[in-house]
């Protein structure tokens, strides 16, 4: 259990570090909300708060369950199989999260968000699998 707890923290830290390069939607929103324009819909600090909330939500809703379920499904197998199981679970959970948050049936709107989150999450999940395999 300690191995998974440590791996969860490492994967969350790696995910947070990936958000040092902001997502494209955050950059677009930041450019659309000038700091000195009182008619702007969203103040710029809210965009950064949204990115932080996105990171925490993804970690809790996708990374932790994917890590636990994927390592359980891939137990007694190689690290590559375990990582594939983790990514498969993460892909399904990311799709469900993206669909639920965006509330659209159009794949063209969901796919870029899904791909961005999967790219960021896959790095954190690799750290999760690496540490959980090393400590168990």
N, C-alpha and C positions, 0 to 999 in steps of 0.2 A: 504494500500500500504506500510506503514511503517513496518507493521508486516512481509510482504514478503521480504522487503529489509533487515531487520535485520536477518530473517531466512536464506536468501541467504548468508549473510556474515558468519553466524554461520556454515552453512553446508560447506562452503569453508574452513573455519578454521579447522573443524573436518577432512575434506578430506586431507588437508595439513599435519595435525598431523599423519594421517595414513601412509603417505609416509616417516615418520621417520623410518619405517621398509621398506626398499627398496624392490621393486618387484624382483622376481627371475631373470628376464631377465637383470636387471641392475647389479645384483651381478655377473652373468655370464659374462657380457660385461666388468665389472670392472676387473675381474680376467684375462680376455683375453687381456687387454691393460696395460702392465706394464709401470710404470712411466718413467723408464730410457731407454726404448727401442725406438730408433728413427724410427724403421720400423713399429711401432704400427700404425694401421689405424686411431684410434680415441684416442685422449688424454683423460686421466681419468676425467678431469673437464667437458668434454663434456657429459659424461654419467650423471653426476649430473644435468647439465643444461637440458638434455633431460627429466629427471625425473620431474624437475620443470615445464617444458613445457607441459608434459603429464598431470600433475596435473591441471594446468590452463586450458588446452584445454578441459579436461573432465568436469571441473566445468562449463565452458561456454557452451559447446556443449550438455551436458547431465544433469547435476544437476539443473541448473537454469530452463531450459524448463520443466524438469520432475517435479520439485517442483511446478511450476506455474500451469501446466496442470493437474497434479495429484491432487493437492488441489482443483482445480476447479471441476474436475470430482467427487471427494469425498466429496464435500461440503454437509452440512446438514446430514452427516453420522458420524459414530464413527471414532475415530482416527485410529483404525485398518483397516477399509475400506479405509480411506484416504491414509494410508501408503501403502496398497496393490496397490492402483491406481498409486501412485508415483513410486513404484517399477516396476510395469508393464510397465509404460512409460519409465522408466530408462532402463529396460532390452532391449526394442526395440531400443532405441537410442544408447545404448552401443554396441549392436550387429551391428548396422549400422556404428557406428564410428570405431569399431574394423575391420569390413570388409573393410571399405574404406581406413584405414591406412595400414593394412597388405596386401591389394590387392591380396587376395587369396580366392579360393573357397573351400579350404580344411578345414573342420570343426575342425580337429585335431590341426590346427595352430591357429584358432580363439578362440576356447573354453577356453584355459588357460588364455588368455588375458582378455576375456570377464568375466570369473569367478573372476579374480583378481580385475578388475575394479568394478564389481558389489559388491564384498565383501567390498571394500573400500568405494564405493559410498553409500551403504546401511546404513552405520553408519552416514554419513553426511546427508542422506535423513531422517533418524530417527530424527536427531537434527532439521532439517528443519520442519518436521511435528510437532514435539513437540513444538517448539517455535511459529510457525504460529498458532497452536491451542490455545496456552496459551495467545497470544497477541490479538486474534480476538474474 
